[in-house]
Amino acid sequence: LPEGEEEEEEEEELELSKAGFRGSTRSPPQNPSAPPGDPPGTPPLAPVLQLLRNQLQEKDALIRHLENDWERSRAQREREERLLVTAWYNMGLALQQHEGEMAAARGGSGARSFLAQQRLATAARRARAPHGRAASSS
């Protein structure tokens, strides 16, 4: 069926169902889940609803507890990361200071640029004999 005809049929079905509902002389069905001994007007689902509400409150409390745990864990992890970064930074500073003191003790200037330090290290490596060979005398 084309789209327009499908919509018309759906509208007709809707109108017929509305008309059938309005024209119905049946009374609305009584609550089928109510036990026969309950007085009218007593909601039979109240205990079940209360039980479900209690379960929902317990689950909400558990979620809040887990969120708080996660938040504490995240904060602790961030503190640990900051401590690690600080420790590495301090170790680097101490190493740099130690190397500067060692260079000063050897008679060199402690205030060399990075490139100057690299040139000296390369020259020192070249001056050492490679494994198993004699140092070149050039």
N, C-alpha and C positions, 0 to 999 in steps of 0.2 A: 504494500500500500504506500502511496505517496505520503509525504510528511503531513500535508494539510488534512488528509482523510484520517490519519491516525489521531491527530489532535481532536478532530470532530468526534470520533468514536469515544475517545477518553472523556470528553466533555459530556457526551450523552450518558455514558456509564456513571459519571459523577452525579449528574442530575437525577438519574434513576435511583441511585443509592440514597441521595438526599431525600427524594420523595418517599422512598420506601421507609426510611427512618422516621420521617415526620408522620407518615400515615400509620405507623405501627401502633397498635393498641396494647402491645405487651408492656408490662411494667419493667423497669430496669431490673436486671438479675440481682438477686440478693447475693451477699458475699458468700461464695461457695466454700471458702476455706474456713469459715466460722464454725466451730464445733456446735452441735445442736444445743448444748446446755448453756452457752454464753448468753447473757442478757443482750437485747438489742442496743446498739450504740457503743458497745465495748469493742474497741479495735482489736481484732484477733492477732494482728501482726505486731502489736506493741512489743512483746518480749523479743521477737526476732529482730525488730528494728533496734531495740536497745542493745542487744547483743552485737549487732553489726556496728552500731555507733561506738560501743566500747572497743571493739577490735580496731576500728578506724583510729580512735584516740591512741590506742597502744602503738599502732603502726606510725602515727604522726610523732609520738614521743621517741620511738626508735629512730626515725629519720632525723629528728632534731639532734639526738645523741650522736648519731653517725656523722652528721654534718659538723658538729662541734669537734669530734675526734679528728675528722679530716682537716679542719681548720687549724687545730693544734699541731697536727703532724706537718702541715704545710709551713707553719710558722717556725717549727723546730728545724725543718729541712733548710729553710732560708737562713736561719741563724748559723747552722753548720756550714753552709756554703760560704757565708761571709767570713767565718772563722778560717776556713780552708784558704780562701783567697788572701786573707790577711797574713796567714802563716807563710804562704808561698812568697808573698811580697816581702815580708820581713827576712825570710831566708835569702832571697835574692839580694836584698840590701846588705845583709851580713856577709854574703859571699863577695859582693863587690867591694865592700870595705876591707875584707881580709886580703883580697887580691891587690888592692891599692896599698895596703900596709906591706905586703910582701914585695911589691915592686919598689916601694920606697926603701925597704931594707936592702934590696939589691943595688941601690944607688940610682935607680931610675926615677923619673918624675912621676908622681902619682896622678898628675892632671893631664893624662894623655887622652887624645880623642879615641873613639872606638876604632877608626881606621888605623890609627897609629898602633894601637894594641894588636890589631889583627896582623899588621905587617911584622911586628916583632914576633908574634907567635909563629907566623909562617917561616920567618928567618930562622927561628930556633929549631923548628921541625926539620928544615933543610940542613941545618948544621949537624943534627943528630944523624948517626948512621942508620940506614934502614936495616931491618931484621936480616941478619946473616951476611951483610955486605960491609965493606969498609967505607968510611966516610971519604967522599971525593975531595981531592986537594986542589980544587981549581980556584 
